[in-house]
Amino acid sequence: MLTREARLRRLRGAARLVMRHVGLAGQCDCVLTRDQWGQHGVLLHIETPQCVPPAERPQLQAYFQRKLCELGELGERGLLRLHVVDGEDQARVGEQPVGHVSSRRVASMLRRANPEAAPPPRQADRVTQLRQHLSARRRQRIDSDFAPLQGLTLTELSPLADA
């Protein structure tokens, strides 16, 4: 059985081989992932000075997934997520405004971009939900065999001598 580091090293090597095969210059890195259902996968991050059109990236992801499966690095049902940062992406990073961005600004930007999403709960609702959650946890602890730690007695500290 391969260790996690050895598996990532082999996966990176195979990804670099596939990159060279298709003429994609740059660097790559891999991270093992697990989704909310417990299914394992790999995040392949590629940084390249070349241009990779965003519309073509799903095809590139499918290609890398197929090739890495054929090379035996992903397994038969290996899931691959590809993240590409190309030369144009890197150039746009310098155009981004630098400075303080408030959470209100970010929240409003997300609401504008996702109008179909449910609005976030009001502060009073969040406080009520938190209190309900804490009460339920407290009841669970009382019903279980949980025994809180006993408090330690405090000792008297003498004043420090003036030096």
N, C-alpha and C positions, 0 to 999 in steps of 0.2 A: 504494500500500500504506500502510495506516495504521500509525502508530507504536503501540507498546504503550500509552503514556499517552493518546493520542487514542482508541484503542479502548476503554480503560477509562472515559474521560470520556463517550463516546457511550453505552456500556452503562449507566453510572450514570444518565445523563439519561433513557434509555428506561425503566429500572427505576422512577425517580421518577414518570414519566408513568403507568406502570401502577399504581403505588401511589395516585396521585391519582385515577385512574379508578375504582378500587374503594373509595376512601374510607379508605385506610390511611395514617394520619399517622405521621410519624417520619423517621428518617434511614436512608440505605442507603449501602453501600460495596461495591465489587466487587474481586475478586482473581482473576487468571488462574491456573489450576492445570494440573497434568499428573499423571495417575495412574501407577501402577507399570507399566502397559503402554504408556505414552507417549501416551495419548489426552488431548487438551486439553479443558479445561472452564473453568467459572467458578464461583466461590463468591460468592454474593450474601448479604451480611450486612445484616439489617434490625433496627433498634432502634426500637420503637414503645411509646408509653405505653398503647396500647390492648391489650385482651386478645385473644390469638390462641390458642385451645385447642390443646394439643399433638396431639390426635387429628386435628385438621383441617389440620395443617401439611403433610402429604404432598400434599393436594389443592391447597394454596396453592403448593407447589413446582411441581406439574404445571402449574398455571395460569400462573405466571410463566415457566416454560420455554416453554410454547406461545406466549405473547404476545411474549416476546423473540425467539423464532424467527420469528414472523410479522412483527415489526418489522425483521427482518434483522440483528439484533445478535448472535445466537448462531450463525448459520449453520444449514444444514439438519440437521446431526446434533449440534448443540451440547449439551453436557452442562451441567446447572445443578445446583448444590447450594445449597439455601436454608438459611440459619441465621437464626432469628428469636429475638430477645430482646424479650419483651413486658413489659408493666407488672408482671405477677405475677412474672416471672423477676427483674426488677430489684428488686422488693420483697424477694424471698427472699435476695438477695445480702447484705443487711444482717443477716440471721439467721444467716449462716454463722459458725462460731467463728473467732476471730482468734487467732493464735499459732503456735507451732512444731508442725508435723506431721511425724513421722518417716517415713522411707522404708519402715520395717517396717510402720507403720500403713497406709500407702497400699497396699503389696503385699498385706497380709492382706485389706484391703477389696476389692481386685480379685479375689483368689482366692475370696472368699465370693460375690461377684457373678457370677463366671464359673467355676463348679465343673467344667465340662466341658473347660476349657482345660488344656493340659498343664502340669504343675508346672515351675517354673523349674529349670534345671540347678543341681546343687550347686556350691559354690565350687571343689572339686577338679576337677569336670568342666569348668567354665569355664576354669580354668587350663590343663588339658590341651588343650582345644579351641584356646585362644589360642596355646599353644606349637606345636601342629600347623599352625595357620594361618601363624604366623611362619616356621616351617621351610619350608613350601611356598612362601611368598613369597621366602625366601632362595634356595631352589633355582631358582625362576623367574629371579631376577636373575642367578644364576651362569650359567644356560643362555643368557641373553640377552647382548646386547652391552653390558650395563651396566658402566660403569667408575666406581668410587667416586671422589669428589673426593680429591685428594692433600692430606695434612695440610700446613699451613703451618709453617714454622719459627718458633719464638718468639724474640723479641728480648729482650734484657736491659733491664729498666727501672731507671733510676737512681732512688735515693730522692728523694722530693720535698724541696725545700729548706724548712726551717722559716721561716715568715714572721713 
